[in-house]
Amino acid sequence: FLGSGGNVFQGDADLQFYRSIGELSLAGHFPYVDYWMEYPPVFPWVVVGLYQLSLLLPAWPNDLLWFQALLSTLLACFDVGNLILVYGLARVLHGRRTAVRAAWMYGLLFFPLFTIVSWFDTIPLFFLLLTLWLALKGRAGSAGAAAGLGFMVKITPIVAAPAALLSLVGLSARARFTAALTLVVAAIAAPFAWHDPTMLVASGRFIAFRQSWETIWALIEGYYGTGRVPLLASRFDPQMTTWQLHPSTLPWSAITGIFLALCLLLYTRHLAWSEPRVAIPAAALTLDLFLLFSKGYSPQFLIYPLALLVVILPSWRGAAFATLLTANNLVEWPFAFGFFGDNRLAWLVVITRTALLVWLGAEYAGLLFAPRSDIWQRLRCWIGRVVMVSAVLAIGAGVVITVGHYFAPTRPDDAVALADYLSDFTGPGQAAVTTTRDAFYQIRPRVAVDRWVLGEGDPGEWPTSVEDRIAAARNGESRVWLIVDQAGTNQDDAGQMIASLDRWGSRATDLWFGRYHLLGYLPSASVGLESDEPLPDVFGGTIALRGYGLSSRAVAPGRGLTLALSFEARGTIDRDYKVFVHLVNSDGEIVAQHDRPLSRDGQGSAAWTVGETDREGYDLLVPTDLACGDYRLRVGLYDPTNGQRLKVTAGAHPGDDKVDLGSVRVCGAR
């Protein structure tokens, strides 16, 4: 998929996460034994087995290929089973001819295929459908075992258990179902509970108490992002299950209670539960309520209602619902929550999906409680059309916003924001270093810097080391920018680059842009500034401001201004001070500022010895909306523990708590 700014959307993030579970087994770390998971234990252990199997296969240039091939093949096999079960359930519900149509509808749907190459939900869907099919065939023990195994793959398949249980005739059959379900769950959980129940309990706690995401509840709580979980490395600590995606403000006990009350109301009705026309829509309605009342929703969850939808409504109406749900889901992912994180799209896709699920639930309830009612049929016809037309309009609006966001993003990505800032300071005689190839190719085309250094290289690729390449790049340059990509795999190399440049110069810029850390270095020697004027001012009798250099006395709004200050320790300094640089208007109001610790080679001022000198750079970004005129540049020192400024004890500003470095003219268009 093509992303904003030319990014390519890679949909294998979950596959790489699954592989990481397998890679931990190389060091003897296993799920539910050494660390907790966000879903039950069966699938993580399947992943470990597939990963170990992939290591036995011949090497391939793509390091993900064999693992992905094995996992996707397994998922495809389960989805073939889903296709067969869709046919089987539709056949017992409608007959052979209509069942063929339902199977074709499922086979032609795009989303199950998308799920196979991205997520593992075809497996729990298989057990959900299998539970229903076996129960309707009267195979109580097998149905219970399928329900238990599905529950230990993912929580979702358990929604089929109540309908499957009631569809069985006789107490003995229902007892066998319940016993089989319980035994399978216990058999899978018992080894982990026997070895050490800590991670088993921690996993259950995290599954039960996760915060909301991508649902109407998440929007109400003010969260518009995707569902996220702690990194695998942090899950060795069971206390990390208390990690919060965002503050939870809704009464979840009451919301869950409403869901359970609706299920109780459904399953205490006197219906012909043994008949497929009751059991299958009841399971679908339970699933629908489960999705509506769940805290979170992820795009792959759509595969569950789609499968039951084509079983129950293998008609143009069902096809229309399936198409609308799929189209809305594709707007949701990868666009709304993948590329853009746009609040408008978040509201739009979540509300549209919720409305479609609500009406789908009404369809199932109508099949159960008012199948032949003329009033219901008229309401079903007219309200259904309104829902469908509204969904079409909403999805169309989502597509328009998506296209518009691609060409004019309302929330620029990290690379764009960094490049915009960097462009405001660029000039001749500058070099830029990136720690990863991705950062290099994302940012280089957007910024006019003369010399670039790619800090990432495979062993043997470069004739010189990274250190030598950086040394060559900074030779004679007035500025070196370092772009540290936190998504890079080798953070040790990034740390060495930072240490190398810290020894060479000072950080005039030290800012974060999402995943990128931008460090702008000025050399310790006086290079690249228009003037270097001496000053006699001394702060607190111990720190002398010996001189300064300024990039320019005139700057356009929205452009960068760089200041260099030279300090000397005239006496023993008893604490670490911070420097403030203020650009103020005629009323003394601050319009731009830069505060940062006074340091030399990474050491605070309290570590300086008498006679030591230091030259530090400070970048100021002039606001784009600043009116033309003359502004004053002021600097000073203060104690960060209490905010108290140091007084000037000698020089041109005795008794003052700042030094005025003269005026800066802001003029002209950006």
CORBELSUL-V65891 format. One record per helix or strand. SS is the DSSP state (h for helix, s for strand). FROM is the first residue (numbers start at 1). TO is the last residue. If there is no record, write none. Layout:
# CORBELSUL-V65891
ss=(SS;SS)
from=(FROM;FROM)
to=(TO;TO)
This chain:
# CORBELSUL-V65891
ss=(s;h;s;h;s;s;h;h;h;h;h;h;h;h;h;s;h;h;h;h;h;s;h;h;h;h;h;s;h;s;h;s;h;s;s;s;s;s;s;s;s;s;s;h;s;s;s;s;s)
from=(2;4;8;13;31;35;41;65;96;110;121;140;155;171;198;213;216;232;238;252;276;296;299;316;343;374;414;430;437;451;466;479;491;505;516;531;543;554;560;577;590;599;603;605;613;629;645;648;659)
to=(2;6;8;27;31;35;54;94;108;116;136;153;167;196;209;213;220;236;242;267;293;296;312;340;369;407;423;434;446;454;474;485;504;513;523;539;550;555;569;584;597;600;604;607;621;639;645;650;666)
